[in-house]
Amino acid sequence: MRLFAILALALGLAPPAGAGVDAALDDHILPGFAVFASRSADLADTAAEDCRPQALRPAYHAAFDAWMPVADLRLGPSETGALSVGFWPDPRGFTPRKLTQFIASQDPIARDPQGYSDVSVAARGFFALERLIFDPGFSDYARGSYTCALVTTIAADLANQAAALDAGWREDFAETLRTAGTPDNATFLSGQEALRALYTQVASSLEFTAQERLGAPMGTFERPRPARAEAWRSGRSLRNARLAAEAAHGLATALADWPTPQSDAALDALQAAAARIEDPAFQDVDTPQGRLRAEVLQQAVTGLRAAIATEIGARYGIAPGFNSQDGD
Amino acid sequence: MTTRRGFLASLMAVGTAPRLGWAAVGNPDFLAAAKDPDGRFALYGLSATGATTFRVALPARGHAGAAHPTRAEAVAFARRPGDFALVIDCATGDVLHRLTPPAGHHLNGHGVFAEGGALLLTSEQVAETSDGRIGIWDVSAGYARIGAFATGGLGPHEIRLMPDGETLVVANGGIATDPTDRSKQNVDTMRPSLAYLSLDGDRKDEVDLPAELHRNSIRHLAVRADGLVGFAMQWQGASGAATPLLGLHRMGETPGLAPAPLADELAMQGYAGSVAFGGDGSELAITSPRGGRLHRFAPDGAFIGAVTRADICGLAPLDTGYLASDGLGGLIALGPDGTRALARQDVAWDNHIVTL
């Protein structure tokens, strides 16, 4: 296979797409959703036993850690399904507004895990839970209280979502990707298109990490916005950025069946930059040192993206979208 | 029935040098511009089954086009700020005429034929101020420039002829752009509008958006046979606002908006690139190349559902549903029975499909 890749490169041919798509699904995406479904079920079980923040936080972190490897996918079941698991960024504050509304009116939806799938995406998933179990404005609740029921229901709804995403990918969308180019497949008209779709996920994930996960709290030099960091209430901002970059690297290298030394080195550099960050919640970006360290990490994310583009994207002949790049 | 348009068209047919009709180029149902794999640009005629009926080279990337109703002639508009449009002979690929707007005007990428093909109307703006203009060109006089009138707004984009043949509907995008670098000058104060004008430029109706949507640039249009207008928008405000990207309007009435569920709306990334009614008029759709998706709506604005397809943009009525094109070379038929790939060519289809 290696020989073929080198030969293809020498001949200016793009490598075959099918093997890359299979590897991305089998080594990265499908196992990722399976673990996420399992950790989310654990979180729901924990919440059903004891809804209080202290009891719930370890299971919350474990489930969020399991989400990150697949969190940035926006394809198939995840195209709209990811948003109700991780509703962020939320510059207009939909999440706290909705939760406050539920609590103030004691909305009976808090006791209906099945019906909860119909509520606004902003009131579902990890960021709704984070508010309730990490934000002091909400987290001071007792067992048996309304908020306790709401937490339990959101955790159960999250587990339902995870199970649905896992099943949707495994039973349906994986097949859509694998059967690219067959007559009945109107989503991917060739193997190359399926590969391109997966590769695009890598590129946009790294862009999101650079622009939003890091860029949002950094704001401008004159006006840093630490409160815009992702998951800062649970202290996960840095952790999420790192896990997202690892996931992007993992998916990209699964797509390639050749060595990727530049991309591997770029991930190492990123880990080193991440290790120098002092506040895992990025709340120090309003100090010159804190901002500088965040900038270095941001550059490392961009560097990883560039290495992957050179080493993997270019070799597959993947160019940016013709129309999506062309505003009118 | 002898209409004024038909009468003019027949006069024109007698009075001008013979030109080939669309039958001579394989009776295409659609025109679409594309980038070929060698990087060059071309205009394609397409049948309803997605087959190519003709291909002629274009000297540069176009934006949209206009098809003459009878002659096998298409006008290809340059991308903004356009300083030319080309009248292409679809049989030979020859450039029959090069249309240059008056000094200080830019073409804005769209145009339509009117009066049965006797007139070409083009969407333009005064370069310095972005004030909208409709340029008027006399087809039988070799596309001579014969006048212009104001659109009543800034930065007009798509224009369409209403079913009465006597009213033009104009998407006044509302954005003032720098004449040289196209940078946006007035996002905080922009005010897009939908304007209805007679072919002499008299204002028949004009509608605005609610104040909180003033940054939603109205850019593309679809018109149903009964006069219902669908207008597609592009959000110029902060990302993540999830504003509706489709509106519906009937002359003399209040416009309605067609929102999608929040998760779907966010996935469109605030951008609609084309709008079309389905072939039987029972629904309409918008495309977002940025989101890689198409949203279907009922004529009352209710969301029906989404279809996913990377880099999708071009959209036209086909049978009871739609024909969609994309930057990966796909031509996709969407109907009541689902989505079907008609063809995939090794080209990148450009933003719009023109229906003949």
Contacts between the chains, C-beta under 8 A, distances in Angstrom:
chain1	res1	chain2	res2	distance
A	74	B	267	7.2
A	75	B	308	7.9
A	76	B	308	7.8
A	79	B	267	6.1
A	79	B	293	7.5
A	79	B	308	6.1
A	80	B	261	7.9
A	80	B	263	4.0
A	80	B	264	5.7
A	80	B	267	5.7
A	80	B	306	7.6
A	81	B	263	7.8
A	83	B	262	7.8
A	83	B	263	4.4
A	83	B	266	6.3
A	83	B	267	7.7
A	84	B	263	6.3
A	89	B	240	6.3
A	90	B	240	7.9
A	91	B	238	6.7
A	91	B	240	6.1
A	92	B	240	7.5
A	92	B	241	7.7
A	120	B	262	6.5
A	121	B	262	5.4
A	121	B	263	5.1
A	122	B	262	7.4
A	183	B	341	7.7
A	185	B	341	7.3
A	186	B	309	7.7
A	186	B	332	5.7
A	186	B	338	7.6
A	186	B	339	4.1
A	186	B	340	5.5
A	186	B	341	4.6
A	187	B	308	6.2
A	187	B	309	6.6
A	187	B	339	7.7
A	189	B	328	7.0
A	189	B	329	7.6
A	189	B	330	5.1
A	189	B	341	5.3
A	189	B	344	4.2
A	190	B	344	6.8
A	193	B	310	6.8
A	193	B	328	5.7
A	196	B	310	7.0
A	196	B	328	7.5
A	197	B	310	6.0
A	200	B	310	7.4
A	321	B	289	6.2
A	321	B	292	7.9
A	321	B	310	6.9
A	321	B	311	4.0
A	321	B	327	5.1
A	322	B	35	6.4
A	322	B	311	6.1
A	322	B	327	3.2
A	322	B	348	3.8
A	322	B	349	7.8
A	322	B	350	7.5
A	323	B	273	6.5
A	323	B	289	3.7
A	323	B	311	5.2
A	323	B	312	7.7
A	323	B	313	4.1
A	323	B	326	7.1
A	323	B	327	4.7
A	323	B	348	7.8
A	323	B	349	7.9
A	323	B	350	7.2
A	323	B	351	5.7
A	324	B	289	4.1
A	324	B	290	4.8
A	324	B	292	7.3
A	324	B	311	5.4
A	324	B	327	7.1
A	326	B	79	7.9
A	326	B	289	7.8
A	326	B	351	6.9
A	327	B	234	7.7
A	327	B	271	7.7
A	328	B	63	6.3
A	328	B	79	7.5
A	328	B	80	7.0
A	328	B	109	6.4
A	328	B	157	7.2
A	328	B	219	7.0
A	328	B	273	7.2
A	328	B	351	6.2
